[in-house]
Amino acid sequence: MFRDLHKAQAEWGGRFDPEAEGLHPIAAGWIHDFLGTAAFQASEFGRCVTLLTRAYHAAIDSGQLRRATSLATNIGNAFTGLNAH
């Protein structure tokens, strides 16, 4: 993702449905993190905030507090990209 956004999206992007219902929180968290990171790398900061916030909540729901902290930082960086501090 960080080296070649287009290659990562071509290989993995079509495998995940951001609107999928009933996923285990861990799976949902990783899917939304992937999609949110892709949005960040594409400078789609509004979409990034939405997706990473979903990943954050999934991390909280599954007890992944360290992961949730990292996601919160990334959400803050996306808000910086929007100039919406």
Helices and strands as residue ranges (DSSP letters): H 5-12, G 13-15, H 25-41, H 45-61, H 65-81
